[in-house]
Each structure stands twice: as C-alpha cells, then as structure tokens.
Amino acid sequence: MQREFGLTRAEFLRSLRHLTGAEGWREQGGGILVSLPVGQVEIRLGEEGWRRIGALRVPLLPVEFLFSGVDDQRRAEFLWRFERAFQRGGG
C-alpha cells in the first residue's frame, strides 16, 4: 500500500510516536519497523519533496506500507489507528 503525506520526515516520525509510543518502532535498513501483537509493518519513507499549490509549498513524503504476518482485521485496525494519529486539522 502506498500513500503520499503532506509532511516532512521529521513530522512523520513525531506523529508515529503518537501512534506507537517512543519504543514502539525502530529504524532498520532505510525503513521503519513497527512490531504488532501479531506480525509487523515495515514503513518505507521515500524522498522528501514539495508540492506547489499556487504560491503555497507543501511538503510531500511518499510512504509505503508492507505488512508481514498480519491478517486483514489487524491490518484494518492498524490503519484506522494510523489515520487517527496522522489526522491534521480540518473542519
């Protein structure tokens, strides 16, 4: 599964701490490994870039999720929690 985020790498890692706590993940081989009660998720961060919207510049970070040993229900639960941790503003 691949997505793009309007965040810098540093902002992404801060939000990831809200999801997993300080000890819930580790960097490994250029990616981030999140251990789950059953299985794990490898999160690969692409190269940081910028998206221009008129005069506005927004950070752009490609992200890929690779699940290993995680069933569909636990994958959906992780992604739901992930979405809540990375949700920004709105109204």
Chimera marker file (.cmm) of the C-alpha trace (Angstrom):
<marker_set name="trace">
<marker id="1" x="0.000" y="0.000" z="0.000" r="1" g="1" b="0" radius="0.5"/>
<marker id="2" x="1.430" y="3.409" z="-0.969" r="1" g="1" b="0" radius="0.5"/>
<marker id="3" x="0.376" y="6.913" z="0.045" r="1" g="1" b="0" radius="0.5"/>
<marker id="4" x="1.673" y="10.467" z="-0.038" r="1" g="1" b="0" radius="0.5"/>
<marker id="5" x="1.740" y="12.663" z="3.051" r="1" g="1" b="0" radius="0.5"/>
<marker id="6" x="1.975" y="16.440" z="3.340" r="1" g="1" b="0" radius="0.5"/>
<marker id="7" x="4.679" y="16.102" z="5.998" r="1" g="1" b="0" radius="0.5"/>
<marker id="8" x="8.429" y="16.234" z="6.339" r="1" g="1" b="0" radius="0.5"/>
<marker id="9" x="10.246" y="13.115" z="7.535" r="1" g="1" b="0" radius="0.5"/>
<marker id="10" x="10.690" y="14.710" z="10.995" r="1" g="1" b="0" radius="0.5"/>
<marker id="11" x="6.958" y="15.484" z="11.235" r="1" g="1" b="0" radius="0.5"/>
<marker id="12" x="6.126" y="11.937" z="10.138" r="1" g="1" b="0" radius="0.5"/>
<marker id="13" x="8.343" y="10.454" z="12.855" r="1" g="1" b="0" radius="0.5"/>
<marker id="14" x="6.777" y="12.719" z="15.520" r="1" g="1" b="0" radius="0.5"/>
<marker id="15" x="3.298" y="11.545" z="14.530" r="1" g="1" b="0" radius="0.5"/>
<marker id="16" x="4.484" y="7.945" z="14.500" r="1" g="1" b="0" radius="0.5"/>
<marker id="17" x="5.500" y="8.332" z="18.158" r="1" g="1" b="0" radius="0.5"/>
<marker id="18" x="1.878" y="9.306" z="18.955" r="1" g="1" b="0" radius="0.5"/>
<marker id="19" x="0.745" y="6.057" z="17.364" r="1" g="1" b="0" radius="0.5"/>
<marker id="20" x="3.289" y="3.640" z="18.807" r="1" g="1" b="0" radius="0.5"/>
<marker id="21" x="4.976" y="5.402" z="21.718" r="1" g="1" b="0" radius="0.5"/>
<marker id="22" x="8.697" y="6.090" z="21.828" r="1" g="1" b="0" radius="0.5"/>
<marker id="23" x="9.659" y="2.409" z="21.944" r="1" g="1" b="0" radius="0.5"/>
<marker id="24" x="7.062" y="1.019" z="19.517" r="1" g="1" b="0" radius="0.5"/>
<marker id="25" x="9.191" y="1.263" z="16.373" r="1" g="1" b="0" radius="0.5"/>
<marker id="26" x="12.770" y="1.232" z="15.172" r="1" g="1" b="0" radius="0.5"/>
<marker id="27" x="14.596" y="2.277" z="12.053" r="1" g="1" b="0" radius="0.5"/>
<marker id="28" x="16.019" y="-0.642" z="10.121" r="1" g="1" b="0" radius="0.5"/>
<marker id="29" x="17.557" y="-0.840" z="6.664" r="1" g="1" b="0" radius="0.5"/>
<marker id="30" x="16.252" y="2.520" z="5.479" r="1" g="1" b="0" radius="0.5"/>
<marker id="31" x="12.745" y="1.768" z="6.695" r="1" g="1" b="0" radius="0.5"/>
<marker id="32" x="10.813" y="1.806" z="9.928" r="1" g="1" b="0" radius="0.5"/>
<marker id="33" x="9.747" y="-1.429" z="11.558" r="1" g="1" b="0" radius="0.5"/>
<marker id="34" x="6.617" y="-1.412" z="13.748" r="1" g="1" b="0" radius="0.5"/>
<marker id="35" x="6.023" y="-4.560" z="15.767" r="1" g="1" b="0" radius="0.5"/>
<marker id="36" x="2.393" y="-5.508" z="16.289" r="1" g="1" b="0" radius="0.5"/>
<marker id="37" x="0.972" y="-8.075" z="18.743" r="1" g="1" b="0" radius="0.5"/>
<marker id="38" x="0.882" y="-10.440" z="15.748" r="1" g="1" b="0" radius="0.5"/>
<marker id="39" x="3.172" y="-9.606" z="12.821" r="1" g="1" b="0" radius="0.5"/>
<marker id="40" x="4.821" y="-6.369" z="11.835" r="1" g="1" b="0" radius="0.5"/>
<marker id="41" x="4.610" y="-3.420" z="9.484" r="1" g="1" b="0" radius="0.5"/>
<marker id="42" x="7.566" y="-2.064" z="7.565" r="1" g="1" b="0" radius="0.5"/>
<marker id="43" x="7.115" y="1.575" z="6.616" r="1" g="1" b="0" radius="0.5"/>
<marker id="44" x="9.365" y="2.822" z="3.831" r="1" g="1" b="0" radius="0.5"/>
<marker id="45" x="9.733" y="6.565" z="3.511" r="1" g="1" b="0" radius="0.5"/>
<marker id="46" x="10.515" y="7.912" z="0.054" r="1" g="1" b="0" radius="0.5"/>
<marker id="47" x="12.488" y="11.001" z="-0.768" r="1" g="1" b="0" radius="0.5"/>
<marker id="48" x="11.097" y="14.242" z="0.648" r="1" g="1" b="0" radius="0.5"/>
<marker id="49" x="9.840" y="16.708" z="-1.914" r="1" g="1" b="0" radius="0.5"/>
<marker id="50" x="7.458" y="19.625" z="-2.296" r="1" g="1" b="0" radius="0.5"/>
<marker id="51" x="4.051" y="20.080" z="-3.873" r="1" g="1" b="0" radius="0.5"/>
<marker id="52" x="3.150" y="23.525" z="-5.143" r="1" g="1" b="0" radius="0.5"/>
<marker id="53" x="-0.417" y="24.758" z="-4.904" r="1" g="1" b="0" radius="0.5"/>
<marker id="54" x="-0.372" y="28.263" z="-6.334" r="1" g="1" b="0" radius="0.5"/>
<marker id="55" x="2.075" y="30.226" z="-4.190" r="1" g="1" b="0" radius="0.5"/>
<marker id="56" x="1.868" y="27.649" z="-1.395" r="1" g="1" b="0" radius="0.5"/>
<marker id="57" x="4.567" y="24.972" z="-0.942" r="1" g="1" b="0" radius="0.5"/>
<marker id="58" x="3.557" y="21.845" z="0.938" r="1" g="1" b="0" radius="0.5"/>
<marker id="59" x="5.975" y="19.052" z="1.922" r="1" g="1" b="0" radius="0.5"/>
<marker id="60" x="5.478" y="15.765" z="0.101" r="1" g="1" b="0" radius="0.5"/>
<marker id="61" x="6.597" y="12.431" z="1.546" r="1" g="1" b="0" radius="0.5"/>
<marker id="62" x="5.888" y="9.156" z="-0.283" r="1" g="1" b="0" radius="0.5"/>
<marker id="63" x="5.224" y="6.294" z="2.144" r="1" g="1" b="0" radius="0.5"/>
<marker id="64" x="4.884" y="2.563" z="1.507" r="1" g="1" b="0" radius="0.5"/>
<marker id="65" x="3.416" y="0.067" z="3.998" r="1" g="1" b="0" radius="0.5"/>
<marker id="66" x="4.470" y="-3.596" z="3.889" r="1" g="1" b="0" radius="0.5"/>
<marker id="67" x="2.579" y="-5.913" z="6.262" r="1" g="1" b="0" radius="0.5"/>
<marker id="68" x="4.055" y="-9.250" z="7.307" r="1" g="1" b="0" radius="0.5"/>
<marker id="69" x="2.157" y="-11.877" z="9.310" r="1" g="1" b="0" radius="0.5"/>
<marker id="70" x="-0.820" y="-9.515" z="9.764" r="1" g="1" b="0" radius="0.5"/>
<marker id="71" x="-4.346" y="-10.672" z="8.944" r="1" g="1" b="0" radius="0.5"/>
<marker id="72" x="-6.906" y="-8.405" z="7.265" r="1" g="1" b="0" radius="0.5"/>
<marker id="73" x="-8.658" y="-7.462" z="10.509" r="1" g="1" b="0" radius="0.5"/>
<marker id="74" x="-5.438" y="-6.443" z="12.301" r="1" g="1" b="0" radius="0.5"/>
<marker id="75" x="-4.289" y="-4.571" z="9.185" r="1" g="1" b="0" radius="0.5"/>
<marker id="76" x="-7.541" y="-2.603" z="9.146" r="1" g="1" b="0" radius="0.5"/>
<marker id="77" x="-7.210" y="-1.870" z="12.889" r="1" g="1" b="0" radius="0.5"/>
<marker id="78" x="-3.623" y="-0.649" z="12.460" r="1" g="1" b="0" radius="0.5"/>
<marker id="79" x="-4.572" y="1.577" z="9.511" r="1" g="1" b="0" radius="0.5"/>
<marker id="80" x="-7.532" y="3.031" z="11.443" r="1" g="1" b="0" radius="0.5"/>
<marker id="81" x="-5.240" y="3.898" z="14.388" r="1" g="1" b="0" radius="0.5"/>
<marker id="82" x="-2.629" y="5.208" z="11.951" r="1" g="1" b="0" radius="0.5"/>
<marker id="83" x="-5.181" y="7.524" z="10.298" r="1" g="1" b="0" radius="0.5"/>
<marker id="84" x="-6.217" y="8.926" z="13.714" r="1" g="1" b="0" radius="0.5"/>
<marker id="85" x="-2.586" y="9.556" z="14.747" r="1" g="1" b="0" radius="0.5"/>
<marker id="86" x="-1.803" y="11.337" z="11.470" r="1" g="1" b="0" radius="0.5"/>
<marker id="87" x="-5.037" y="13.312" z="11.147" r="1" g="1" b="0" radius="0.5"/>
<marker id="88" x="-4.491" y="17.054" z="10.813" r="1" g="1" b="0" radius="0.5"/>
<marker id="89" x="-6.839" y="19.954" z="11.493" r="1" g="1" b="0" radius="0.5"/>
<marker id="90" x="-9.891" y="20.153" z="9.325" r="1" g="1" b="0" radius="0.5"/>
<marker id="91" x="-13.277" y="21.492" z="9.962" r="1" g="1" b="0" radius="0.5"/>
<link id1="1" id2="2" r="1" g="1" b="0" radius="0.2"/>
<link id1="2" id2="3" r="1" g="1" b="0" radius="0.2"/>
<link id1="3" id2="4" r="1" g="1" b="0" radius="0.2"/>
<link id1="4" id2="5" r="1" g="1" b="0" radius="0.2"/>
<link id1="5" id2="6" r="1" g="1" b="0" radius="0.2"/>
<link id1="6" id2="7" r="1" g="1" b="0" radius="0.2"/>
<link id1="7" id2="8" r="1" g="1" b="0" radius="0.2"/>
<link id1="8" id2="9" r="1" g="1" b="0" radius="0.2"/>
<link id1="9" id2="10" r="1" g="1" b="0" radius="0.2"/>
<link id1="10" id2="11" r="1" g="1" b="0" radius="0.2"/>
<link id1="11" id2="12" r="1" g="1" b="0" radius="0.2"/>
<link id1="12" id2="13" r="1" g="1" b="0" radius="0.2"/>
<link id1="13" id2="14" r="1" g="1" b="0" radius="0.2"/>
<link id1="14" id2="15" r="1" g="1" b="0" radius="0.2"/>
<link id1="15" id2="16" r="1" g="1" b="0" radius="0.2"/>
<link id1="16" id2="17" r="1" g="1" b="0" radius="0.2"/>
<link id1="17" id2="18" r="1" g="1" b="0" radius="0.2"/>
<link id1="18" id2="19" r="1" g="1" b="0" radius="0.2"/>
<link id1="19" id2="20" r="1" g="1" b="0" radius="0.2"/>
<link id1="20" id2="21" r="1" g="1" b="0" radius="0.2"/>
<link id1="21" id2="22" r="1" g="1" b="0" radius="0.2"/>
<link id1="22" id2="23" r="1" g="1" b="0" radius="0.2"/>
<link id1="23" id2="24" r="1" g="1" b="0" radius="0.2"/>
<link id1="24" id2="25" r="1" g="1" b="0" radius="0.2"/>
<link id1="25" id2="26" r="1" g="1" b="0" radius="0.2"/>
<link id1="26" id2="27" r="1" g="1" b="0" radius="0.2"/>
<link id1="27" id2="28" r="1" g="1" b="0" radius="0.2"/>
<link id1="28" id2="29" r="1" g="1" b="0" radius="0.2"/>
<link id1="29" id2="30" r="1" g="1" b="0" radius="0.2"/>
<link id1="30" id2="31" r="1" g="1" b="0" radius="0.2"/>
<link id1="31" id2="32" r="1" g="1" b="0" radius="0.2"/>
<link id1="32" id2="33" r="1" g="1" b="0" radius="0.2"/>
<link id1="33" id2="34" r="1" g="1" b="0" radius="0.2"/>
<link id1="34" id2="35" r="1" g="1" b="0" radius="0.2"/>
<link id1="35" id2="36" r="1" g="1" b="0" radius="0.2"/>
<link id1="36" id2="37" r="1" g="1" b="0" radius="0.2"/>
<link id1="37" id2="38" r="1" g="1" b="0" radius="0.2"/>
<link id1="38" id2="39" r="1" g="1" b="0" radius="0.2"/>
<link id1="39" id2="40" r="1" g="1" b="0" radius="0.2"/>
<link id1="40" id2="41" r="1" g="1" b="0" radius="0.2"/>
<link id1="41" id2="42" r="1" g="1" b="0" radius="0.2"/>
<link id1="42" id2="43" r="1" g="1" b="0" radius="0.2"/>
<link id1="43" id2="44" r="1" g="1" b="0" radius="0.2"/>
<link id1="44" id2="45" r="1" g="1" b="0" radius="0.2"/>
<link id1="45" id2="46" r="1" g="1" b="0" radius="0.2"/>
<link id1="46" id2="47" r="1" g="1" b="0" radius="0.2"/>
<link id1="47" id2="48" r="1" g="1" b="0" radius="0.2"/>
<link id1="48" id2="49" r="1" g="1" b="0" radius="0.2"/>
<link id1="49" id2="50" r="1" g="1" b="0" radius="0.2"/>
<link id1="50" id2="51" r="1" g="1" b="0" radius="0.2"/>
<link id1="51" id2="52" r="1" g="1" b="0" radius="0.2"/>
<link id1="52" id2="53" r="1" g="1" b="0" radius="0.2"/>
<link id1="53" id2="54" r="1" g="1" b="0" radius="0.2"/>
<link id1="54" id2="55" r="1" g="1" b="0" radius="0.2"/>
<link id1="55" id2="56" r="1" g="1" b="0" radius="0.2"/>
<link id1="56" id2="57" r="1" g="1" b="0" radius="0.2"/>
<link id1="57" id2="58" r="1" g="1" b="0" radius="0.2"/>
<link id1="58" id2="59" r="1" g="1" b="0" radius="0.2"/>
<link id1="59" id2="60" r="1" g="1" b="0" radius="0.2"/>
<link id1="60" id2="61" r="1" g="1" b="0" radius="0.2"/>
<link id1="61" id2="62" r="1" g="1" b="0" radius="0.2"/>
<link id1="62" id2="63" r="1" g="1" b="0" radius="0.2"/>
<link id1="63" id2="64" r="1" g="1" b="0" radius="0.2"/>
<link id1="64" id2="65" r="1" g="1" b="0" radius="0.2"/>
<link id1="65" id2="66" r="1" g="1" b="0" radius="0.2"/>
<link id1="66" id2="67" r="1" g="1" b="0" radius="0.2"/>
<link id1="67" id2="68" r="1" g="1" b="0" radius="0.2"/>
<link id1="68" id2="69" r="1" g="1" b="0" radius="0.2"/>
<link id1="69" id2="70" r="1" g="1" b="0" radius="0.2"/>
<link id1="70" id2="71" r="1" g="1" b="0" radius="0.2"/>
<link id1="71" id2="72" r="1" g="1" b="0" radius="0.2"/>
<link id1="72" id2="73" r="1" g="1" b="0" radius="0.2"/>
<link id1="73" id2="74" r="1" g="1" b="0" radius="0.2"/>
<link id1="74" id2="75" r="1" g="1" b="0" radius="0.2"/>
<link id1="75" id2="76" r="1" g="1" b="0" radius="0.2"/>
<link id1="76" id2="77" r="1" g="1" b="0" radius="0.2"/>
<link id1="77" id2="78" r="1" g="1" b="0" radius="0.2"/>
<link id1="78" id2="79" r="1" g="1" b="0" radius="0.2"/>
<link id1="79" id2="80" r="1" g="1" b="0" radius="0.2"/>
<link id1="80" id2="81" r="1" g="1" b="0" radius="0.2"/>
<link id1="81" id2="82" r="1" g="1" b="0" radius="0.2"/>
<link id1="82" id2="83" r="1" g="1" b="0" radius="0.2"/>
<link id1="83" id2="84" r="1" g="1" b="0" radius="0.2"/>
<link id1="84" id2="85" r="1" g="1" b="0" radius="0.2"/>
<link id1="85" id2="86" r="1" g="1" b="0" radius="0.2"/>
<link id1="86" id2="87" r="1" g="1" b="0" radius="0.2"/>
<link id1="87" id2="88" r="1" g="1" b="0" radius="0.2"/>
<link id1="88" id2="89" r="1" g="1" b="0" radius="0.2"/>
<link id1="89" id2="90" r="1" g="1" b="0" radius="0.2"/>
<link id1="90" id2="91" r="1" g="1" b="0" radius="0.2"/>
</marker_set>
